[in-house]
Amino acid sequence: MVPLISENDLYISQLALTTLTSMILSHKAFLAIIPQSILPEALLLIRSPLLQGTTLTAMINFFCSIVQSSFPGLDCNELIDRLTQNILMPTGGGHSPPALSKPAFISISKCIAAISLLNEKSALATATNLIQQIRNPQLTTGSSDSVQLYSLLTVAEIGKKLNLESVHEPLQEAILESFYSVNEDIKSAASVCLGSVSVGNLERFLPFVMMNIAQKQKRQYLLLNALKEIISCSSTDKNLIQHLQPHLQSIWDLLIQHSASEEEGTRYVVAECLGKLALLNQSVLLPELLRSLNSQSSFVRETIITAIRFTISDYPHEADVLLKECMKEVLGTLQDPDINVRRVALVTFNSTAHNKPSLIRDTLHVTLPLLYKETQVKVLTQLQR
């Protein structure tokens, strides 16, 4: 079984880990070889940048089964120590740990969060300790950036499932401080962390996120990314959608205000948020999107068209009927006077043609002439004197 746990074939690794998990939970006599032979290979695989998807899920289940089976000397804390060995190992000298990739940090964080959440008190203690590490990474022996990155990502995973109300003040302060890091990965992780912990306690964190979006102009991109994380996580869970419903209009109004931002990156995040939010109440919010196409601002029109693209998926959705009715108007922006609006309209047309061509099939007789017109070469002459 040991040679099968390798990044060389992730599907075989997934099957091996799933089998081991079943054996751990049902055959107690099998437990002896886990720490000796299997665990070292699993700890090696989890540091692979290739680990993801169902294989990562199998890895998480494997580690959870170890904790649940009460291995001698392999409780939750000991397993966390082994998982973070490369992160917390002292730097400098001739024995510095090998650098970990961003996907490896994510995999390790997901595993630590999962085994911590097996016990709510343990998860809260882990989160409290991690918040201290975010604010004071120098207290550990590892690289400050690595410790902050791992801590933020792990708190994010714990916060999705556990209400962190009891530590919300130091957590909010730690995240906002991380926004000022010179390391882009840390700033991005802080943004994800803020969005993720908000999912676990919308009433506490969502007003905080929205207030800071309105007040902190220089950190709007990161804060809007946090809002995007809230919407993305909530939209996949019916219970979370119900909790988000009372806030839909206030979130919508805030996003519309920022749809005219001069920063292209900010407009893109706003568009993604608007698109995903519109699907939560399509009968009301999709018509509102279309009304905004008449805006005098080319930035707003560009954002709205991009938002429409984010409402289109490659699988059947109840919003498809409404989307089909509005595609003629949306693709009519291929004749918009602003070239950037025409560009995003073309991107939306292309995306729809690939993912859900049924939405535009009935509009091709109108859309294709507009598309062909854009292929004409425009000769620009410059007069020099």
Backbone hydrogen bonds, N-H to C=O, Kabsch-Sander energy under -0.5 kcal/mol:
donor,donor_aa,acceptor,acceptor_aa,energy
4,L,1,M,-1.0
5,I,2,V,-1.5
6,S,4,L,-1.3
9,D,6,S,-1.0
13,S,9,D,-2.0
14,Q,10,L,-2.4
15,L,11,Y,-2.1
16,A,12,I,-2.6
17,L,13,S,-2.8
18,T,14,Q,-2.4
19,T,15,L,-2.3
20,L,16,A,-2.5
21,T,17,L,-2.3
22,S,18,T,-1.9
23,M,19,T,-2.2
24,I,20,L,-2.7
25,L,21,T,-1.9
26,S,22,S,-1.1
27,H,23,M,-3.0
28,K,26,S,-0.6
30,F,27,H,-1.5
31,L,28,K,-1.6
32,A,29,A,-0.5
33,I,30,F,-0.8
34,I,31,L,-1.2
36,Q,32,A,-0.6
37,S,33,I,-2.8
38,I,33,I,-1.3
39,L,34,I,-3.1
41,E,37,S,-0.7
41,E,38,I,-0.5
42,A,38,I,-2.1
43,L,39,L,-2.7
44,L,40,P,-1.3
45,L,41,E,-2.4
46,I,42,A,-2.2
47,R,44,L,-0.8
48,S,45,L,-2.1
51,L,48,S,-1.0
55,T,52,Q,-1.1
56,L,52,Q,-1.2
57,T,53,G,-2.0
58,A,54,T,-2.2
59,M,55,T,-2.0
60,I,56,L,-2.5
61,N,57,T,-2.3
62,F,58,A,-2.0
63,F,59,M,-2.3
64,C,60,I,-2.3
65,S,61,N,-2.2
66,I,62,F,-1.5
67,V,63,F,-1.8
68,Q,64,C,-2.6
69,S,65,S,-1.6
70,S,67,V,-1.3
71,F,66,I,-1.1
74,L,71,F,-2.0
79,L,75,D,-2.3
80,I,76,C,-2.2
81,D,77,N,-2.1
82,R,78,E,-1.9
83,L,79,L,-2.4
84,T,80,I,-2.0
85,Q,82,R,-0.9
87,I,84,T,-0.8
88,L,84,T,-2.9
89,M,85,Q,-1.1
91,T,141,T,-1.1
95,H,92,G,-0.6
105,F,101,S,-1.8
106,I,102,K,-2.0
107,S,103,P,-2.4
108,I,104,A,-2.6
109,S,105,F,-2.4
110,K,106,I,-2.3
111,C,107,S,-2.0
112,I,108,I,-2.5
113,A,109,S,-2.5
114,A,110,K,-2.2
115,I,111,C,-2.3
116,S,112,I,-2.0
117,L,113,A,-2.3
118,L,115,I,-0.6
119,N,116,S,-1.7
123,A,116,S,-0.6
123,A,119,N,-2.5
124,L,120,E,-2.4
125,A,121,K,-2.2
126,T,122,S,-2.4
127,A,123,A,-2.5
128,T,124,L,-2.4
129,N,125,A,-2.2
130,L,126,T,-2.3
131,I,127,A,-2.3
132,Q,128,T,-1.5
133,Q,129,N,-1.6
134,I,130,L,-2.2
135,R,131,I,-1.9
136,N,132,Q,-2.2
139,L,136,N,-1.9
140,T,137,P,-1.6
143,S,87,I,-0.5
147,V,143,S,-2.6
148,Q,144,S,-2.5
149,L,145,D,-2.6
150,Y,146,S,-2.6
151,S,147,V,-2.3
152,L,148,Q,-2.6
153,L,149,L,-2.2
154,T,150,Y,-2.1
155,V,151,S,-2.5
156,A,152,L,-2.0
157,E,153,L,-1.7
158,I,154,T,-2.4
159,G,155,V,-3.1
160,K,156,A,-1.1
161,K,157,E,-0.6
161,K,158,I,-1.1
162,L,158,I,-2.2
164,L,162,L,-0.6
167,V,164,L,-1.3
168,H,165,E,-1.6
171,L,167,V,-1.9
172,Q,168,H,-2.7
173,E,169,E,-2.1
174,A,170,P,-2.4
175,I,171,L,-2.3
176,L,172,Q,-2.4
177,E,173,E,-2.2
178,S,174,A,-1.7
179,F,175,I,-1.1
180,Y,177,E,-1.4
181,S,178,S,-1.8
184,E,182,V,-0.6
187,K,183,N,-1.9
188,S,184,E,-2.5
189,A,185,D,-2.4
190,A,186,I,-2.5
191,S,187,K,-1.8
192,V,188,S,-2.2
193,C,189,A,-2.7
194,L,190,A,-2.4
195,G,191,S,-2.0
196,S,192,V,-2.7
197,V,193,C,-2.7
198,S,194,L,-1.2
199,V,195,G,-1.1
200,G,196,S,-0.9
201,N,197,V,-0.6
201,N,198,S,-0.9
204,R,201,N,-0.6
205,F,201,N,-2.5
206,L,202,L,-1.9
208,F,204,R,-0.6
209,V,205,F,-2.5
210,M,206,L,-2.6
211,M,207,P,-2.4
212,N,208,F,-2.0
213,I,209,V,-2.0
214,A,210,M,-1.8
215,Q,211,M,-1.5
216,K,212,N,-3.1
217,Q,215,Q,-1.1
219,R,216,K,-1.0
220,Q,217,Q,-1.2
223,L,219,R,-2.3
224,L,220,Q,-3.0
225,N,221,Y,-1.8
226,A,222,L,-1.7
227,L,223,L,-2.0
228,K,224,L,-2.3
229,E,225,N,-2.0
230,I,226,A,-1.9
231,I,227,L,-2.4
232,S,228,K,-2.8
233,C,229,E,-2.5
234,S,230,I,-2.3
235,S,231,I,-2.1
236,T,233,C,-0.9
237,D,234,S,-1.6
241,I,237,D,-2.4
242,Q,238,K,-1.9
243,H,239,N,-1.6
244,L,240,L,-1.8
245,Q,241,I,-1.8
247,H,244,L,-1.8
248,L,244,L,-0.5
248,L,245,Q,-1.5
251,I,247,H,-2.5
252,W,248,L,-2.8
253,D,249,Q,-2.7
254,L,250,S,-1.8
255,L,251,I,-2.3
256,I,252,W,-2.6
257,Q,253,D,-1.7
258,H,254,L,-1.1
259,S,256,I,-1.1
261,S,258,H,-1.4
264,E,262,E,-0.6
267,R,263,E,-2.2
268,Y,264,E,-2.1
269,V,265,G,-1.9
270,V,266,T,-2.5
271,A,267,R,-2.5
272,E,268,Y,-2.2
273,C,269,V,-2.4
274,L,270,V,-2.8
275,G,271,A,-2.6
276,K,272,E,-2.2
277,L,273,C,-2.5
278,A,274,L,-2.5
279,L,275,G,-1.0
280,L,277,L,-1.5
281,N,277,L,-0.6
281,N,278,A,-0.9
282,Q,279,L,-0.5
284,V,281,N,-1.2
285,L,281,N,-2.8
286,L,282,Q,-1.4
288,E,284,V,-0.9
289,L,285,L,-2.0
290,L,286,L,-2.1
291,R,287,P,-2.0
292,S,288,E,-1.3
293,L,290,L,-1.4
294,N,291,R,-1.4
295,S,292,S,-1.6
301,R,297,S,-2.0
302,E,298,S,-2.4
303,T,299,F,-2.3
304,I,300,V,-2.6
305,I,301,R,-2.2
306,T,302,E,-1.9
307,A,303,T,-2.2
308,I,304,I,-2.2
309,R,305,I,-1.6
310,F,306,T,-1.3
311,T,307,A,-0.5
311,T,308,I,-1.2
312,I,309,R,-1.1
313,S,311,T,-0.6
320,D,317,H,-2.1
321,V,318,E,-0.6
323,L,319,A,-2.5
324,K,320,D,-2.6
325,E,321,V,-1.4
326,C,322,L,-1.3
327,M,323,L,-1.0
330,V,326,C,-2.2
331,L,327,M,-2.9
332,G,328,K,-0.8
333,T,330,V,-1.4
334,L,331,L,-1.7
335,Q,332,G,-1.5
336,D,333,T,-1.8
342,R,338,D,-1.9
343,R,339,I,-2.1
344,V,340,N,-2.0
345,A,341,V,-1.9
346,L,342,R,-2.1
347,V,343,R,-2.1
348,T,344,V,-2.3
349,F,345,A,-2.4
350,N,346,L,-2.5
351,S,347,V,-2.6
352,T,348,T,-2.5
353,A,349,F,-2.4
354,H,350,N,-1.6
355,N,351,S,-2.5
356,K,352,T,-2.4
359,L,356,K,-1.9
360,I,357,P,-1.2
361,R,357,P,-1.1
363,T,360,I,-1.4
364,L,360,I,-0.5
364,L,361,R,-0.9
366,V,363,T,-1.4
367,T,363,T,-2.8
368,L,364,L,-2.5
370,L,366,V,-0.8
371,L,367,T,-2.1
372,Y,368,L,-3.0
373,K,369,P,-1.8
374,E,370,L,-1.0
374,E,371,L,-0.5
375,T,372,Y,-1.3
376,Q,373,K,-1.1
379,V,377,V,-0.7
380,L,378,K,-0.6
381,T,379,V,-0.5
383,L,381,T,-0.5
384,Q,382,Q,-0.5
